[in-house]
Amino acid sequence: MASPKTHQNQEPTFHDFFPAMAGKLGGEGLIDELCKGFELLMDRDKGVITFQSLRRNASTVLGLGDLTDEDVRCMINEGDFDQDGALSQMEFCVLMFRLSPELMEASRCVVTEAIEEEFGVRTHRR
């Protein structure tokens, strides 16, 4: 979802392609693609992304062979809301949205509009 760009003597920066994907695929299409990504990274026996499955697949599927164990642990911990040490499909999808600030802002606007519209409808009925 992000493309690294390295500037001389600086930390890498990332371009967030997630909003463009969301715009092109639509909501359902984006969720379908996220689910496919989850399946590529998950432990087939457990049905979740574990430390071991992410460690193994980060190298083979994502081409991120230079990740440290600490990097992998941090990735799991970032999205592990139920603290079971693994990422469920829902946790993975939520994490992907959270990691895209532009998409989160767009989602926040849509939710705000929906709340305001609903509140406005209720106000007019009274």
C-alpha positions, 0 to 999 in steps of 0.5 A, a space after each residue: 500500500 505504500 511505496 518507499 522513497 529514499 532521499 539522500 541522508 534521510 529516512 525513507 518516506 512513503 507514498 500512500 497508495 491505499 486511497 487510490 486503490 480504494 477509489 479505483 476498487 470501491 468499498 467491496 473491491 478493496 475489502 476483497 483485496 485486503 482479504 486476499 492479502 490476509 490469506 497470503 500472510 496467514 497461518 493456514 492451520 490457525 487462520 490468523 497471521 501469527 509471528 511465524 507466518 508473518 516472519 516467513 511470508 514477509 520475506 517470500 510474499 512481501 520481499 521484506 527479508 531484512 525485517 528483524 524479529 522486533 519489527 515483526 513483533 511490532 507489526 503484530 502488536 500494532 493491530 492485535 486488539 484482542 491481545 492474543 498475539 496474532 492478527 485476525 482477518 478483521 484486525 488486519 483489515 482495520 490495521 490497513 485502514 489505520 495505516 493510511 492517514 488520508 483514507 482515515 480522514 476521508 472515512 472520518 468525513 463520511 461518518 461525520 456527514 452520516 451522523 449530521 444527516 441522521 441528526 438533521 433528519 431526526 431534528 426535522 421530524 420533531 
